Amino acid sequence: MLKELYIKNIAVIKQTSVCFSQGLNVFTGETGAGKSIIIDSINAVLGQRISRDLIRTGEERANITAVFSHLTPSTLALLKEMGYEADEGELMISRELSADGKGSCRLCGRPIGVTMLRELGNTLINIHGQHDSQYLLNRERHIDFLDSFAGLEDELSRYRDHFSRLLALKRELNNLNTDESEKARQIDLLEYQIGEIEQAELIPGEEEDLSDRRRMIRNAEQISLALESAHDQIGGGEEMPGALELIQNAAGQLQEAAKYLETMTPAAAKIADMGYELEDLLIEIKDAQMGLEYDAGELEDIEARLDLISRLKRKYGGDIEEILQNLAHYRDELQKITFSDERKEELTAQYRQMLLEAKEMADHLSQKRRKAAHRFEKLVEGELGFLDMPSVKFVISISPCKLGAKGLDDVEFLISTNPGEPPKPIAKIASGGELSRIMLSLKNVISDKDDVPTLIFDEVDTGVSGSAAEKIGRKLRQVAQGRQVICVTHLAQIAALSNHHLLIAKHVEGGQTYTQVNILDHAGRVREIARIMSGVDISDLTLQNAEEMLRRAENRSEC
């Protein structure tokens, strides 16, 4: 479960630490106080994409740290697979954001990539946002709910991999099904490209070698003068001794001194070695001088060769290595086209076999969906009945469709909210409040299929009031008996049923806005629930009503 969340320099939050408990944790507060920032921060620390614009104005960096405890077997197994381990049963994740776009993520003090962090986050928390209800209006997403309930994720993943390979094979077949004139044009083009590159007889690294040789030739006179001067200063001449002769003379003198003063023996040996090194250096200089020799037309040949390489680079790649890679590709393409009939026959047989296998896999998925659909319908109807929709009829329509990435099924949720009315598409008849309750019901039913320890509901009560709101609160409280639930709400009925009530409040100081999160005691809860019920003006009667609402909620929880 999520134990603690530390936020620094995110939007209107300068710095705050939020402690969570087991059971139902509820966030309330005025609009704009920063409730959504808490959810955004949790998303960010779990590897989801986050905008740099969330960094507090005037700050260069922001930091979010989350501590998790009571880790599930799924989380522990994934940690081991990733090469990490929990610290005394707890997991600390931190993410730093920078205004320059850079950032870092750390797990238990060690760096971790956002992709791995996102995968780990899926075992820690499920977040159901306020816009999730809109997914219900998109019938293409209905099949995803059914597949989650039926536990088809792994099987569907294998099918999608197979279907993806099937599509790639079909594209290759389509490419082979060209008319003869197009085939001849492609062969001519490939043969020209191959011939032009082969004729150049390119060698990896030769462009760099040629450029170095050209630079040497262009500066040969300057190089020659410098080498000759160095040679004279080391080797000396008729009128003036060079460094070598001077060092050799000094070596002789030190060797003479060493006969009588043993402490000079190492110095004599060192200077003698310097003389030997200078002799070797003279040989190197002489070799370099000989290497400066070149034919009159060599520079012209080098320029022509480099020009050819440059033209080939413009047409076939950024460097010789890439040109040669493209040459290999052109040869493969030419072979495929030249032997396209044989290749087509081979691929056609392979495609037919893979298509047959894909249909068998899709049929298997379809059977499992139809088997799970009836149970799913009854469970969702039971949830909706509890949430003040007693006459609802929830139907999952499964009809055949063309083989696609999700199989052979077209799935759509139908609903009837009044007795005697036939079920119709959700998008056509469900109100905003009904959508919220349907989404909560779906999430609750599906959540029983996983072991994710924390569920977050961000304003799942949109469009709901009265007894339905209280029923949603009771349902959240019920779910929270088996796992941690965190809920952002605007409704007093839900807030009253919380085990742990957190108030998000903002204030302006020195021209800047600050947000703080405070844990409410009983008196604080009474006042906050009264504020939710009546707004800014809180009367004694409103406080009494809030007290009574809390008392009823506590009594109901004890039952």
C-alpha positions, 0 to 999 in steps of 0.5 A: 500500500501507499504509505507516504508521499512527499512532494516538493515544487509541484504546481502550487505545492511548495513542500508537503508530506502526505501520510496514508493509512489502510482502509478508505483515504479521502481527499477533500478541498475547495476547487483549485486547492490542488487535489488533482496535483496529488493524483498527478504526482502519484502518476509521475512517481510511478513513471507516467508522463508529466509536463515540465509545466508542473514545476512550481513557478520560479523553481528549477527542480521538483521532486516526488517521493513515494514509500510503499509497504505491505508489498504483494507477491507480484511486486516482490517477484517483479522486483527480483526480476528487475534486480532490485529488492525491498528495504525491510519490506518497504519500497521507496521510489523518487522522481526528480524533474528539471526545468531543462527537461532532464530528470531522474528516477530512483528505486531504493536509491538506485537509478531506474528507467521510466519504462521499468518504473511504469511496469512496477507501478502497475503492480502497486496502484490502479488509478481510476480518473475522472475521465475514465467514465468517458471511455464507456462512450467508446464502444471499442474499449468495451472489449478491453473490460471484458478481456480483463474480467476474463483474464485474457491478457496473456492469451490476447498478447500471444494472439496479437504477436501472431496477428502482427506477424501475419500482417507483416507477411501479408504486406510482403506478399502484396509487395511481391504482387506487382505487375511485370512492368513495375517488376522490371522497373524495380530490377533496373533501378536495383541493378543500377544502384548495386552496379554504381556502388560495386564499381566504386569498390569502397573500403570501410575507413578509406574516406578518413585515410584519404582525407588525412593523406590530402591534408598531408600533401597540401601541407607537405612543404610546411611539414618538411621544413618543420621536420628538417628543423627538428632533425637539425636541432637534434642531430646537429650540423657541421657548425653547431652540435645538436641536442644528441651530441650535447646529451652524449657528451653530458652522458660521458661526463656523468659516467666519468664522475660515477667512477668516483661518486656512485650516487651519480650512476643512476643519473648517468644511466638516465641521460644515456637512455635519453641519448638512445631515445633521441637516436630513435627519434631521428630515425622516426623523423627521417621516415616521416620525411620520406613519407612526404614524397608523392607523385604529382598527380596523387592529390588530383586522384585523391580529390577525385576519389573523395568526390566520388565518395561524397556523391555516393554518400548523398545518394546512398548513406551518410558514410561508407559503412551505411552505403555498404549496408544499403548495398547488401539491402539492394542485393537482398531486394533484387534477389527477392524480386528476381525469384519472386514467383518462388518466394510468393509461393512459399509465403502464400503457403506460410500465410495460409497456415498462419491465418488458420492458426490466427482464426483458431486462436481468435475462436478460442478467445471468443469462446472464453469471452462468451463464457465470461460475459454472462458472469460479468453481466450478473456481477455488474448488475449486482453492483449497480443495484447496490448503487441505486440502480435496482431495475438496471439490465446490463447486457454484453453484446458479442457479434462476429466481425472481421479478423483483427488485432483483438480477434473475431469479436465486436463487443458492446455494452448495452443497458436498460435503466427502466423496466420494460425498456430494451437494452440500448448502447450506453452512449445513447441513454446513460446520464453522467451520474449513471456513467460514473456508477457503471464505471465504478461497478466495472472497476470493482468487478474487474479489481477482484481479478488482480492483487493490486493493493491500492485503488485510487478513484479521482472524482468517481462521484461526478454527476451523483448526489443524494442516496446514490452518493451515499451508496458509492461511499459505502461501496468504496468503504466495502472495497477498502476492507480488502485493500487500500482505497484513496478517493478524491471527492466533492461529496459529503456522503463519501467523505463521511465514510472515510477512515482517513480524511485529508483536507487540501487547502491553499493560501496566498502569502507574499503574492504566492500561492501555497497548498498544504495537506492536513489530516483532520481530527473529528472536529475538523471533519465535522467542519469540512463536511459542513463546508461541503454541504453548505459552502462558505457560510457554515451555520450551527444547523449545518454543523449539527447535520455534519455531526449527524452524518458522521455519526450515521456513517460510523454506526453503519461501518460498525454494522 
